[in-house]
Amino acid sequence: MQEFVRTALSRYLTTQHVPSPEEVGIPADHPLMRRKDIVFVTIYRNGEVIASSGRVAVKKSSSAVELVENALLCLKDPRIAEFLGDPTLLDAVRIRVDIIPTEKRKIISTLSEIDPNVHGLILISEQHEALGVVLPGMSRLASTPEELFFLVAKKAGLDSQSLSEEEYILYTIETEVSADPE
């Protein structure tokens, strides 16, 4: 899947045209063309995240369209600025694609339901107009459910210690990962 992301980015940077899934090489019979799952794209350089994009709900007609759109949305991330003028620099980055099937996203009521070795988290707080996402395996900083909750709250711009359970919805997520070798 990361090859589709790389092609989408390269084509857009070269032509300023938003490519279709077929134009980036996704065959019509590819499972991504039939699925409607959440897609996250993360781009690394020298082990550091330089861009990421994804949604917590599917908005497009297929996972393939979500993949291409989220790849291009990575270009809006200010951390990727040095790559905007030279598509050949894309060979120097590592790309990770996370697919979150609907059945692998579950609302939880207690932190004890979190396994930091398996789960990522989505935190949504309408009251605070905040959203945070930590993908599975993305943070080596969290070895307990409480540490993972702290990270997702921090990404949402919230203080995990002052949040009451009524102020947010918390989902565990599991993803299907496709990534360039480290």
MOLINNOR-V111701 format. One record per residue. N is the residue number from 1. PSI is psi in degrees with one decimal (999 if undefined). OMEGA is omega in whole degrees, -180 to 180 (none if undefined). Layout:
n:N psi:PSI omega:OMEGA
n:N psi:PSI omega:OMEGA
This chain:
n:1 psi:-31.8 omega:-179
n:2 psi:-26.9 omega:177
n:3 psi:-32.6 omega:176
n:4 psi:-40.0 omega:178
n:5 psi:-48.7 omega:-179
n:6 psi:-42.8 omega:179
n:7 psi:-42.7 omega:179
n:8 psi:-45.8 omega:180
n:9 psi:-46.2 omega:-179
n:10 psi:-46.7 omega:180
n:11 psi:-43.9 omega:-179
n:12 psi:-45.3 omega:-179
n:13 psi:-29.8 omega:-179
n:14 psi:-39.3 omega:-171
n:15 psi:-14.3 omega:-173
n:16 psi:22.0 omega:179
n:17 psi:133.7 omega:177
n:18 psi:112.6 omega:-177
n:19 psi:153.1 omega:174
n:20 psi:165.9 omega:176
n:21 psi:-40.0 omega:180
n:22 psi:-36.3 omega:-179
n:23 psi:-19.1 omega:176
n:24 psi:6.1 omega:174
n:25 psi:8.5 omega:179
n:26 psi:114.1 omega:-179
n:27 psi:151.9 omega:-179
n:28 psi:-28.1 omega:-179
n:29 psi:7.2 omega:179
n:30 psi:140.9 omega:180
n:31 psi:-31.9 omega:179
n:32 psi:-26.3 omega:-179
n:33 psi:-23.3 omega:-179
n:34 psi:-26.0 omega:-175
n:35 psi:157.3 omega:173
n:36 psi:70.9 omega:-179
n:37 psi:160.2 omega:176
n:38 psi:140.5 omega:-179
n:39 psi:130.9 omega:172
n:40 psi:139.3 omega:176
n:41 psi:130.0 omega:178
n:42 psi:134.2 omega:-179
n:43 psi:132.1 omega:-177
n:44 psi:151.4 omega:168
n:45 psi:125.8 omega:-179
n:46 psi:39.2 omega:176
n:47 psi:-5.3 omega:-179
n:48 psi:141.9 omega:176
n:49 psi:126.3 omega:176
n:50 psi:-8.3 omega:176
n:51 psi:147.9 omega:173
n:52 psi:151.6 omega:179
n:53 psi:143.7 omega:176
n:54 psi:169.2 omega:179
n:55 psi:163.9 omega:176
n:56 psi:1.5 omega:175
n:57 psi:145.3 omega:180
n:58 psi:130.9 omega:180
n:59 psi:-16.5 omega:-173
n:60 psi:175.7 omega:-173
n:61 psi:-20.2 omega:180
n:62 psi:165.7 omega:176
n:63 psi:-29.3 omega:178
n:64 psi:-44.2 omega:179
n:65 psi:-39.9 omega:176
n:66 psi:-43.2 omega:-179
n:67 psi:-50.1 omega:-179
n:68 psi:-45.8 omega:-178
n:69 psi:-43.3 omega:180
n:70 psi:-32.1 omega:174
n:71 psi:-47.1 omega:-179
n:72 psi:-33.4 omega:177
n:73 psi:-23.8 omega:175
n:74 psi:-27.4 omega:-180
n:75 psi:-15.4 omega:177
n:76 psi:-10.6 omega:179
n:77 psi:123.5 omega:-176
n:78 psi:-20.0 omega:-179
n:79 psi:-14.6 omega:-176
n:80 psi:8.6 omega:-173
n:81 psi:-41.0 omega:-176
n:82 psi:-17.5 omega:-179
n:83 psi:-11.2 omega:-173
n:84 psi:-28.8 omega:-177
n:85 psi:-10.0 omega:-173
n:86 psi:96.3 omega:-179
n:87 psi:-21.4 omega:180
n:88 psi:-20.7 omega:178
n:89 psi:-15.0 omega:179
n:90 psi:-21.5 omega:177
n:91 psi:-17.8 omega:-177
n:92 psi:4.6 omega:-179
n:93 psi:159.7 omega:174
n:94 psi:134.8 omega:-177
n:95 psi:136.5 omega:176
n:96 psi:133.4 omega:177
n:97 psi:127.2 omega:176
n:98 psi:126.2 omega:174
n:99 psi:129.2 omega:179
n:100 psi:98.3 omega:177
n:101 psi:146.2 omega:-179
n:102 psi:-41.3 omega:-177
n:103 psi:-7.6 omega:179
n:104 psi:14.7 omega:176
n:105 psi:119.8 omega:-172
n:106 psi:129.6 omega:174
n:107 psi:134.0 omega:179
n:108 psi:158.9 omega:-179
n:109 psi:-16.0 omega:178
n:110 psi:151.8 omega:179
n:111 psi:-21.3 omega:-180
n:112 psi:-14.1 omega:178
n:113 psi:-2.7 omega:-177
n:114 psi:129.5 omega:170
n:115 psi:104.1 omega:-177
n:116 psi:-19.9 omega:178
n:117 psi:-16.3 omega:-176
n:118 psi:-40.4 omega:-169
n:119 psi:152.0 omega:160
n:120 psi:179.9 omega:-179
n:121 psi:147.3 omega:167
n:122 psi:126.7 omega:177
n:123 psi:126.6 omega:178
n:124 psi:126.8 omega:176
n:125 psi:105.0 omega:177
n:126 psi:-39.5 omega:-178
n:127 psi:-39.8 omega:-178
n:128 psi:2.0 omega:-176
n:129 psi:54.0 omega:-174
n:130 psi:150.4 omega:180
n:131 psi:135.6 omega:176
n:132 psi:144.0 omega:179
n:133 psi:131.7 omega:169
n:134 psi:116.5 omega:-179
n:135 psi:154.0 omega:178
n:136 psi:139.1 omega:176
n:137 psi:4.4 omega:-178
n:138 psi:-22.6 omega:-176
n:139 psi:116.5 omega:175
n:140 psi:6.2 omega:-178
n:141 psi:-6.7 omega:-175
n:142 psi:113.8 omega:178
n:143 psi:-5.0 omega:178
n:144 psi:160.2 omega:176
n:145 psi:-38.5 omega:-179
n:146 psi:-40.3 omega:178
n:147 psi:-38.5 omega:178
n:148 psi:-41.2 omega:177
n:149 psi:-42.3 omega:177
n:150 psi:-44.8 omega:-179
n:151 psi:-44.6 omega:-178
n:152 psi:-36.3 omega:177
n:153 psi:-42.5 omega:178
n:154 psi:-42.9 omega:178
n:155 psi:-28.8 omega:177
n:156 psi:-3.5 omega:-178
n:157 psi:25.1 omega:-177
n:158 psi:156.5 omega:176
n:159 psi:113.3 omega:-176
n:160 psi:-28.2 omega:-178
n:161 psi:-28.1 omega:-176
n:162 psi:-2.9 omega:179
n:163 psi:134.1 omega:172
n:164 psi:155.9 omega:-177
n:165 psi:-25.2 omega:180
n:166 psi:-13.6 omega:-174
n:167 psi:-3.7 omega:-177
n:168 psi:162.8 omega:170
n:169 psi:134.6 omega:-178
n:170 psi:128.3 omega:178
n:171 psi:139.7 omega:163
n:172 psi:148.2 omega:177
n:173 psi:147.2 omega:170
n:174 psi:143.2 omega:-175
n:175 psi:157.6 omega:168
n:176 psi:121.0 omega:-173
n:177 psi:136.3 omega:170
n:178 psi:124.7 omega:-174
n:179 psi:150.6 omega:171
n:180 psi:152.0 omega:177
n:181 psi:148.5 omega:179
n:182 psi:999 omega:none
